[in-house]
Amino acid sequence: MAKSLHVQNINAWFSDQLVLKHIHMDLSANQITAIIGPSGCGKSTFIRCLNRMHETVPGARVTGDIFLEESSIYQMPATEVRRRIGMVFREPNPFPTLSIFDNLTLALRLGGMRNHRQLRERAERSLRVAGLWDEVKDKLNQNALVLSLGQQQRLCIARALALEPDVLLLDEPASALDPVSTLQIEELMEQIKKDLTIVIVTHNLQQAARIADTTAFFLDGELVEWGDTSLLFTKPSDRRTEDYIAGRFG
Ligand SMILES: Nc1ncnc2c1ncn2[C@@H]1O[C@H](COP(=O)(O)OP(=O)(O)OP(=O)(O)O)[C@@H](O)[C@H]1O
């Protein structure tokens, strides 16, 4: 079920470098929120804070709090946070030695699901949602690397969906893909937002304008502004946002 995230005064460091400063933001359920901003402004660090991945980097630190609905993610076991708040990365990263089926079901099996019929149902359901079932149903036991890059990325999304998360974080999920695969990923996000809260980092302003309900503009570790995507693109309230979307820097 989709759940909203509430970010309260997040600061994040890599060693002594402060890379996110006093971030307050709400990420609404059943919406796509796009995170935009120039290279190095803290977009990836921000979404890696949202499922407690940032703190896994040696020397990295976070202060502040993030709530999944009413519950602080810092009061939950980190493994539980990452199950409920899934993540898809820039480069498709299927487990390279595993079959398509095992890619989808490994985490479920590690979580204790043993019944083969149940595993098969969950795998099929997430592949159907990811629009991949017809393409892979006859090769579930083949290595995941037989798939094209675009299919591998949809497999990674299906793998995240198989855990039935509340939130899905995507860090430039289409940046390594061709235009057709990019469109498939965008259509997929539109479909799954009815069940999920989606946060996507993108360099591509057209992509944010096409798919995001809400857009947030980051600059130098600050959240300059966030709000309704069409308003942010047509009537930004801050001069720096206006300059960025007009292509004057970044
Ligand atoms: N593993 C790391 N160790 C140290 N510093 C890092 C690390 N990862 C990122 N940084 C620094 O943190 C700051 C924010 O980086 P981040 O990757 O969050 O930005 P970004 O907006 O996602 O950039 P890009 O669009 O280029 O991916 C940058 O100054 C970057 O150099």
PDBQT file of the ligand as one rigid body, heavy atoms in Angstrom, charges set to zero:
ROOT
HETATM    1  N1  LIG A 301      30.652   8.233  -1.755  1.00  0.00    +0.000 N 
HETATM    2  C1  LIG A 301      30.929   9.542  -1.623  1.00  0.00    +0.000 A 
HETATM    3  N2  LIG A 301      31.954   9.965  -0.869  1.00  0.00    +0.000 NA
HETATM    4  C2  LIG A 301      32.233  11.273  -0.714  1.00  0.00    +0.000 A 
HETATM    5  N3  LIG A 301      31.526  12.262  -1.292  1.00  0.00    +0.000 NA
HETATM    6  C3  LIG A 301      30.487  11.916  -2.076  1.00  0.00    +0.000 A 
HETATM    7  C4  LIG A 301      30.125  10.537  -2.286  1.00  0.00    +0.000 A 
HETATM    8  N4  LIG A 301      29.058  10.491  -3.113  1.00  0.00    +0.000 NA
HETATM    9  C5  LIG A 301      28.763  11.786  -3.409  1.00  0.00    +0.000 A 
HETATM   10  N5  LIG A 301      29.607  12.632  -2.789  1.00  0.00    +0.000 N 
HETATM   11  C6  LIG A 301      29.570  14.100  -2.851  1.00  0.00    +0.000 C 
HETATM   12  O1  LIG A 301      28.337  14.542  -2.281  1.00  0.00    +0.000 OA
HETATM   13  C7  LIG A 301      27.800  15.628  -3.033  1.00  0.00    +0.000 C 
HETATM   14  C8  LIG A 301      26.395  15.260  -3.494  1.00  0.00    +0.000 C 
HETATM   15  O2  LIG A 301      26.502  14.162  -4.410  1.00  0.00    +0.000 OA
HETATM   16  P1  LIG A 301      25.241  13.423  -5.048  1.00  0.00    +0.000 P 
HETATM   17  O3  LIG A 301      25.745  12.195  -5.741  1.00  0.00    +0.000 OA
HETATM   18  O4  LIG A 301      24.191  13.257  -4.014  1.00  0.00    +0.000 OA
HETATM   19  O5  LIG A 301      24.757  14.512  -6.098  1.00  0.00    +0.000 OA
HETATM   20  P2  LIG A 301      23.786  14.340  -7.355  1.00  0.00    +0.000 P 
HETATM   21  O6  LIG A 301      22.971  15.582  -7.402  1.00  0.00    +0.000 OA
HETATM   22  O7  LIG A 301      23.060  13.047  -7.276  1.00  0.00    +0.000 OA
HETATM   23  O8  LIG A 301      24.830  14.331  -8.544  1.00  0.00    +0.000 OA
HETATM   24  P3  LIG A 301      24.752  13.613  -9.993  1.00  0.00    +0.000 P 
HETATM   25  O9  LIG A 301      23.574  14.225 -10.679  1.00  0.00    +0.000 OA
HETATM   26  O10 LIG A 301      26.048  13.971 -10.639  1.00  0.00    +0.000 OA
HETATM   27  O11 LIG A 301      24.578  12.155  -9.737  1.00  0.00    +0.000 OA
HETATM   28  C9  LIG A 301      28.786  15.919  -4.163  1.00  0.00    +0.000 C 
HETATM   29  O12 LIG A 301      29.641  16.951  -3.745  1.00  0.00    +0.000 OA
HETATM   30  C10 LIG A 301      29.557  14.605  -4.288  1.00  0.00    +0.000 C 
HETATM   31  O13 LIG A 301      30.867  14.849  -4.754  1.00  0.00    +0.000 OA
ENDROOT
TORSDOF 0
